[in-house]
Amino acid sequence: MKEPAVSADPTQVLAFETDCHIFSGCGFPGPGLHSFLFEPIFGDADSNVYFNKTMLLALLGTVIIVGFFWAAFRKPKVVPGKLQMVAEAGYDFVRRGIVYETLGKREGEKYVPLMVSIFFFVWMMNLWSIIPLAQFPVTSIIAYPAGLAAIVYILWMSITFKRHGFVGGFKNLTGYDKSLGPVLPLVMVIEFFSNVLVRPFTHAVRLFANMFAGHTLLLLFTIASWYLLNGIGIAYAGVSFVMVIVMTAFELFIQAVQAYVFVLLACSFIQGAVAEHH
């Protein structure tokens, strides 16, 4: 049996033998964890310097976002041009559609720049999945969603204790309400566990899991389209290719939704921190 080869090329995502097709004596080279691992572009895992494809995409994405908004707002006009109009629409969507709706204008205004930055960063990292040559969502590597969730978590905790003090912050996190009577200790334990441990975990994993699953499905149908291009399998290859198109369109929607949900949850955490405890 002919075994599919996994390329060590750090720029190659769809790693499979180009001459491997159904009925040609090789098994289906399905995607797996190897599809999310890349050799370093320079450096190695044992050294202090390590740089691979996902880091490159994250860096390029940051440069693209900063460059876009800088170009749009470096010389703002009363009657905006096309670029400024698009940038203002995106900024206003996050400001009014997420931050103001969750936190209100008075409380939310100070957090708008951060939330806009997180939204477009997450969206750009997701979009790499369907961009030719890149074809990999950076957020499918857990370190990136975890890092963003950690930023939100630190901000959330800082606001909670700064606004309410230590005792008030503890009550805020544990849902303290003396009217609950005998069940209050149980409620406090559950709320503390949920707020302090579960929320930041699910905040990161929700984004990671959706992008990981979406990329795996795209790889599955893309590789299958090529693998089935042999003999009668060509008929099935066409069906698989249609699924590639469908999944790509679906991923476009999911990528935007996941950026929206990530920022919405971040705002809801902050809203809970600034809320007055009764």
C-alpha positions, 0 to 999 in steps of 0.5 A, a space after each residue: 500500500 502506498 502511504 500518503 506523505 506529509 510535507 515538511 514545507 511550512 507553507 503547505 496546508 493540504 499535505 498529500 501526494 499529488 499522484 494519490 487517487 482512489 483505485 491507485 493503491 493508496 489510502 485516503 490521506 485524510 486531514 488530522 492533527 498534522 494539518 495544523 502543525 507546521 515546521 518553523 520558517 526559521 529557528 526551532 522548538 528547542 531554541 529561544 527563536 521560533 517562527 512558523 506559518 501561523 505566527 507569520 499570518 498573525 503578524 501579516 494580519 495585524 499589519 493589514 488591519 493597522 494599515 487599513 485603518 491608518 490609511 482610512 483615517 490618516 486624513 479624515 474628511 467630512 465627506 468620506 471617501 470609499 476607504 474611510 466610509 468602509 472603515 467608519 462602517 466597520 468601526 460604527 458596527 462594533 461601537 453601536 451594534 455591540 459595545 453600546 448595546 451591551 454596555 451603554 454609551 456612557 460606560 462603553 465608549 472607553 472600551 470601543 477601541 479595544 473591542 474594535 481591535 479585537 473584532 477585526 483581529 479575530 475576523 482577519 485571523 479567521 479569514 486566512 482560512 479561505 485566502 489562497 496560499 494562506 488557507 489556514 485559520 490562525 484561531 484554530 491554534 488554541 494559543 491565539 484564542 487563549 491569549 485574547 481571552 486572557 486579555 479580556 479576563 484580566 480586564 474583566 477582573 481588574 474592573 470588577 475589583 477596582 469598581 467594587 473593592 475586594 469584598 464587593 468584587 467577590 460578591 459580584 463574582 459569586 452572585 451573593 444575594 442573602 435573599 437566597 437563604 440556605 442555598 446561598 453557599 451552594 449558589 456562591 460556589 457554582 457562580 464562583 466556579 462558573 465566572 472565574 474558571 469556566 467563562 474564560 475557558 469557554 470564551 477561548 474554546 468556543 472560537 478555537 473549536 469552531 475554526 478548528 472544525 471548519 478548517 478540518 471540514 474544508 480540508 476533508 472535502 478539498 482532499 477528497 475532491 482530488 483523491 476521487 479524480 480517477 475512473 468512476 470516482 470523478 463523478 463523486 469528485 464533482 459532488 465533493 467539490 460542490 461541498 468545498 464551495 458550500 463549506 467555503 461560503 458557510 465558513 465566511 459566515 461563521 468567521 464573521 459570527 465568531 468574531 462578533 460572538 467573541 466581542 459580544 461575550 467580552 462586552 457582557 463580561 465587562 457589563 457584569 463587572 461594572 453593574 452595581 451589586 445589590 
